[in-house]
Amino acid sequence: MIQLCEQPTLSTSRTECPEILTIRWTIGAAPEAGPSALERTLTLRLDLQRETFEASLGDENVCAGGFVHLDDRQHAMVHLDCEGVFSATIGRNHTGAIRLLYARTSLLTRLGIPGGRADAPTLLAAPATESARQATRAS
């Protein structure tokens, strides 16, 4: 599933990407589930320093592992990739503000979530001193 999005920029105090990034997809309930069905969230917590990630659907961990990232300073972007799981591109401007330019994941399909149920992904950035879990709890 490919997701393109235009998202407001997040300001950072550094010209580099923060060490911890979180990408989230909000998943709406299926219409047949009724009005009381709850939304769920697919969350990717990315540790750029260690090049590791954790994926969760709500409170359930569904996947974890390593990824590679390429800092494309010439184009002020960071590309993140875990083959077969996710791919994302983060843009940076001259002030250090970052925004999600592109994100896709095959996890939605693997988890049996039909197309059209997930909103465009959003990006959260945590200060370097916070852990990935703290970053997602604070939002």
C-alpha positions as CSV (number, residue, x, y, z in Angstrom):
1,M,0.0,0.0,0.0
2,I,1.4,3.4,-1.0
3,Q,0.7,6.5,1.0
4,L,1.6,9.9,-0.1
5,C,1.0,12.8,2.2
6,E,1.5,16.5,2.7
7,Q,2.0,17.2,6.3
8,P,2.9,20.2,8.4
9,T,6.6,20.5,9.4
10,L,7.8,19.6,12.9
11,S,10.5,21.9,14.3
12,T,13.6,20.4,15.7
13,S,16.5,22.0,17.5
14,R,19.1,20.2,15.3
15,T,19.7,20.1,11.6
16,E,19.7,16.4,11.8
17,C,16.6,14.2,12.2
18,P,15.8,13.3,15.8
19,E,17.1,9.9,17.0
20,I,13.5,8.6,17.5
21,L,10.8,8.9,14.9
22,T,7.3,7.5,15.1
23,I,5.1,7.0,12.0
24,R,1.4,6.3,12.6
25,W,-1.5,5.1,10.5
26,T,-5.0,5.6,12.0
27,I,-7.2,2.7,10.9
28,G,-11.0,3.2,10.8
29,A,-13.4,0.5,11.7
30,A,-15.1,-1.4,8.9
31,P,-18.6,-0.2,8.3
32,E,-20.1,-3.6,9.0
33,A,-18.5,-3.5,12.5
34,G,-21.1,-0.9,13.6
35,P,-20.9,2.5,15.1
36,S,-19.4,1.3,18.4
37,A,-16.3,-0.2,16.7
38,L,-13.1,1.6,17.7
39,E,-10.3,3.0,15.6
40,R,-7.0,1.4,15.8
41,T,-3.5,2.7,15.2
42,L,-0.6,1.1,13.4
43,T,2.6,2.6,14.9
44,L,6.2,2.3,13.7
45,R,8.7,3.4,16.3
46,L,12.1,4.0,14.6
47,D,15.4,4.4,16.4
48,L,17.7,6.0,13.8
49,Q,20.8,5.7,15.9
50,R,20.4,1.9,16.4
51,E,18.6,1.3,13.1
52,T,15.9,-0.7,14.8
53,F,12.1,-0.5,14.8
54,E,9.1,-1.8,16.6
55,A,5.7,-2.0,15.0
56,S,2.5,-2.3,17.0
57,L,-1.2,-2.4,16.3
58,G,-2.8,-0.8,19.3
59,D,-1.1,-2.3,22.3
60,E,0.0,-5.5,20.4
61,N,3.6,-5.7,19.1
62,V,3.4,-7.1,15.6
63,C,6.9,-6.8,14.2
64,A,10.4,-5.7,15.1
65,G,13.7,-5.7,13.4
66,G,16.4,-3.6,11.7
67,F,16.3,-1.2,8.9
68,V,18.7,0.9,6.9
69,H,18.7,4.7,6.6
70,L,20.4,6.9,4.1
71,D,21.0,10.6,4.9
72,D,20.7,12.4,1.6
73,R,22.2,15.7,2.6
74,Q,22.3,17.0,-0.9
75,H,18.5,16.9,-1.1
76,A,17.9,17.4,2.6
77,M,16.2,14.1,3.0
78,V,16.5,10.9,5.1
79,H,15.4,7.7,3.5
80,L,14.3,4.7,5.7
81,D,13.8,1.2,4.5
82,C,13.1,-2.2,5.8
83,E,12.6,-4.5,2.8
84,G,9.2,-6.0,2.8
85,V,8.0,-4.1,5.8
86,F,8.2,-0.3,5.3
87,S,9.8,2.6,3.4
88,A,9.7,6.3,4.3
89,T,11.3,9.6,3.4
90,I,11.7,12.5,5.8
91,G,12.4,16.0,4.4
92,R,14.4,18.6,6.3
93,N,14.5,22.4,5.6
94,H,17.3,24.8,6.4
95,T,16.0,25.5,9.9
96,G,16.0,21.8,10.9
97,A,12.2,21.4,10.6
98,I,11.3,17.9,9.4
99,R,8.2,16.5,7.7
100,L,7.0,13.1,6.4
101,L,7.2,13.2,2.6
102,Y,6.4,9.6,1.8
103,A,5.6,6.4,3.8
104,R,4.3,3.0,2.9
105,T,4.0,-0.3,4.7
106,S,3.0,-3.8,3.8
107,L,2.0,-4.4,7.4
108,L,-1.6,-3.2,6.8
109,T,-2.0,-6.0,4.2
110,R,-0.3,-8.6,6.4
111,L,-2.6,-7.7,9.3
112,G,-5.7,-8.1,7.1
113,I,-6.6,-4.5,7.0
114,P,-8.4,-3.8,3.7
115,G,-7.4,-0.9,1.5
116,G,-9.1,2.4,2.2
117,R,-9.3,1.9,6.0
118,A,-6.0,3.7,6.9
119,D,-5.6,7.5,7.0
120,A,-2.5,9.1,5.6
121,P,0.4,8.5,7.9
122,T,1.6,11.1,10.4
123,L,5.1,11.7,11.8
124,L,6.0,12.3,15.5
125,A,9.5,13.2,16.6
126,A,10.9,12.7,20.0
127,P,13.9,14.5,21.6
128,A,17.1,12.4,21.6
129,T,16.8,11.8,25.3
130,E,13.4,10.0,25.2
131,S,12.9,6.4,24.4
132,A,10.6,5.2,21.6
133,R,7.9,4.2,24.1
134,Q,8.0,7.6,25.9
135,A,7.6,9.4,22.5
136,T,4.5,7.5,21.6
137,R,2.9,7.9,25.0
138,A,3.4,11.7,25.0
139,S,1.4,12.2,21.8
